[in-house]
Amino acid sequence: MVTLQSLPGIILLAGAALAAACGGAATPEPGVLPGARSGAPEKTPRFTFRVVASYPHDPGAFTQGLAYHAGRLYESTGLYGRSSLRLVDPATGEVLRIRRLDSRHFGEGIALYEDTIIQLTWTSNLGFVYDRDSFEPRGEFAYGTEGWGIACDGRRLAMSDGSATLYFRDPRTLEETGRIEVRDRGRPVPMLNELEFVRGKIYANVWQTDTIAIVDPATGDVTGWIDLGGLAGLMDPGQPIDVLNGIAYDAENNRLLVTGKLWPRLFEIELVPAG
């Protein structure tokens, strides 16, 4: 049985070892991963953040994906035997509805499409489709890669598998319709994880870093980097937390929400150009 201690190496932001998981991709070569811990390219625009608000978040939620709709937060959590799909009150952190996955599956990213929720699993090569209101199953679909992050802009799904490739799928048929390689000034950006569409761009969290890549979905080019390295320091240092992972966009109110695995807070942030 896979435990927190036996999953492959993540370094806790709080300093203790905790295994986690969003995939088994190989560690990239030095210098390939831009971000707070590895240094971003000089000529790609960088942003820091300003915290607009902070909300309670279940510290036991191993967050793998977030999505926002009509005042409600939808969340997918991972770990074998603990994976779930949740409806959450974003203001209080209260879990309003929960559907637990079979212990064989490690829950990953989620996306909303019309009246459905689409949820990935890590290594089962299987995704699930649920009714958005009841969480009742509507179907499932197979894919040939690992499942990490997924997002929808209303017309298409974008999916990550821990590599530098993003896969596009039809949200109705769930068939692949294309793919792009994400590059920053010609260099592939691997370890792409949690995804969200924000004003026509794809925000892609780079796993095991404090950074989010802003990606042009037409070309795969990284048009900006968001450095969220200071967020971990805003939480209780005694709380064992894991890496940044969780991006949701409230399009109606133009709000960006972020959290992480086992984080006790959900943050609403605004982007600030870095000097």
Steps between C-alpha positions, in 0.01 A plus 500: 500500500631842410538731797597862536847390600548266206391723214790649300692796637336828576654745741244652732487875514477463876817297498377148573506219247165415350450306187257617252414452160384628183705281283813305449679706241877506514674796657591748227857597424644789706401837367189382317247569774448875536350636818548618852737217584689476175514844344279625214624627164586868507296606198171330583272735699469410865227575751478483875174530691292694746267311733147640469342257746571177684242231575496178705589182313493140619860422608432132437419557133780379274394745230545386142257725315270798550217652296258782577140552391210713628645567843606140564842341497547150359805311620669171418726341762755223463677215681398138475211428734442872561418637156176691462289744304367787711267798490635768733376833632800718406431755774497252789676192367200287593470184292140501377511178300757226457535195280785263585689314232567130509827436684655374175495853357714803583291810427651779289381812319141602427323717244144624469312473170136605477324293769779247548825457693789318335756345736834337417688227684876476522607156372170321437481641143138573579291813536152540646207720403248603767181702519607838635210533741458148635853357446333192353715323236418565136783313334872441477771522237848360444826673411846365431702727726508580869234747609616817679310821429197590289309820420222613268436831325149401393613373160786261574680321775871543564670212682848449644694183579811631677695558181536820295204396282142620533230290337174646370177299512145552386295547820205309355671198347817523715703404193840663449492782246857626515803568715768763554841504664538777756827691455661803657717670239546170325564285806243235597334552837436157659305405812186688394232417752183680615341705221248784471380715212524869592397766247603291201828376646582175675643535850713193567652423837850351467511214748742527792550872443322812620439618144215510251572528128270718291466313171368608161279203401542577128879469500608343829719802572542610861402867509557553872596344833316546830719464808294393802797415720386723785163335557629216715639747751153643562385181671572358844860368489392210721251375241648224280424605145599377159555667165295763321225331297158642428388782269141617454372802309175682574439649156188692601688698765851472352641328812797263510501240779797280591587244766722196549506142622410491872484879515273643773432812294355588160635829365341753267783683329568777252803492272762770537773553238840418644756775497 
